[in-house]
Amino acid sequence: MTGPPGADPHRIDGRAIAATIRTEVATLAQNLRGAGTVSTLIVVLPTDDESAAWYVRSLERAAAQVGVECQVRRPEDPHGATLAALLDELSADPGVHGIVLQTPLPPGVDGPDAGSHIAMPKDVDGANPLSLGRLAAGLPCFAPATAAAVLEILRHEKVPLTGARAVVVGRSTVVGKPVALLLTEADATVTVCHSRTIDLAERCAEADILVAAVGRAHLLTERYIKPGAVAIDVGTNPTADGQLVGDIDPSAAAKAGRYTPVPGGVGAVTTMVLLRNVVTAARLNA
Ligand code: NAP
């Protein structure tokens, strides 16, 4: 369990987990620099979305802390062929080690289609559909950083995974599906729920490990939680007063054995997992 003395013992401190990864990544990046390689991430930002801009700024700050070069590129015409052309150009550039295609994508832009223009060795956030296929096949690849962060947190907290009953709410290709694949690979028994699931509360209440990746503020209330379960909240939902809240209601978090808060949970770890992927890509390239 993580957290400062006196803190809620049920609360998993994502920022503390991120700090341990930060130290590891900074050392790896420094060693690579010493050998002549500057780990370089390019974030392609095809949107004016304010929360995307906020996330990219926080990624730039985190990259600077660990010695990863992070540059933002805006395609001239995010709707047209220039987005694909930019991703192709970056994929061919030997000075670029990682490429992130920041969401939300503009209307009419197909995510998997655009992601397929990111070369696999540089696909540090698992946006190329081939990465999801390799993940499903148990082959080496970068899983989407958020999904990998969920497993990072469970492993850091020493949550038993073998044989555990895991329920993932959400089946998107960026979070729900890859989390389910990673949990399956880790020998958990996994149920995936979505908007058409019948008796969602009953399914969730069976879970030793509940992962919420829905995008509906406080959807999962107390009756969705098995007492003592580990609840991982991926949801990030903006409120009218400018706050960010998760998919799991505070009443449910109190019933869980351990839970990740929003903010300060999965998001903090995700950034560091992504930067670790960049350094790994740079090392493999070097
Ligand atoms: P998404 O593509 O919109 O997928 C949402 C999933 O939730 C879908 O599978 C949907 O089911 C399901 N769903 C919607 N309403 C439901 C309901 N009432 N009951 C059960 N299932 C329901 O979203 P996403 O990209 O996976 O993101 C999910 C959340 O994670 C969002 O809040 C997002 O902001 C957050 N997020 C956080 C991070 C991070 O690093 N912390 C990173 C990425 C995303 P259907 O498939 O049937 O439509």
Residues whose N, C-alpha, C, O or C-beta is under 5 A from the ligand:
A	BS01	NAP	T146 G170 R171 S172 V174 V175 G176 C193 H194 S195 R196 A213 V214 G215 V234 G235 T236 N237 V266 G267 T270
